[in-house]
Amino acid sequence: MGLTRNSHEPERRSGIDRRTRTTSPLSSRSLFGSRRRVRRKEDREIHYYVDRYDLTSVLAFLCTLLLSVADTFLTLLLVDAGASELNPVMDFYLKAGPIPFLMAKHLLTSSCLILFLVHKNYQLLSGRITPWNILVVVPFLYALLVAYELGLVLSPV
């Protein structure tokens, strides 16, 4: 055994790097793990996952889902009042009916949010942006959209 860098105590590590294997999504560590953020500098430079998510990420995720529900119902109200859907993908599902529209909207929204949450530490554009940055901005954009739609619904025509 060698000596540690900062003391004269013997090195207690086994020499096996646990970071070479990823945590299985079916393991108890993925539900009750303690990894919330990266600890080592070299790990910040690579794509890494966490076992638990910070409060900001979870709140952004939940707020976006709630605002998406509000957007869905306001869109249905506006379309009933004569407005049209500008998003061609959502317009396709809207023409199929309110239930396909609702299902498609929430399946697409929740799928994207889950991808952003799971890959929140992935480095994009040479590390200038991460999916976490997008995840925390989206609720504000949805809030603007919902406020705009509320203004349209409540305005006398």
Buried (B, 14 or more C-beta within 10 A) or exposed (E): EEEEEEEEEEEEEEEEEEEEEEBEEEEEEBEEBEBEEBEEEEEEEEEBBBBBBEEEBEEBBEBBBEBBBBBBBBBBBBBEEEBEBEEEEBBEBBEEEBEEBBEBBBEBBBEBBEEBBBBBBBBEEEEEEBBBEBBBEBBEEBBEBBEEBEEBBEEEE
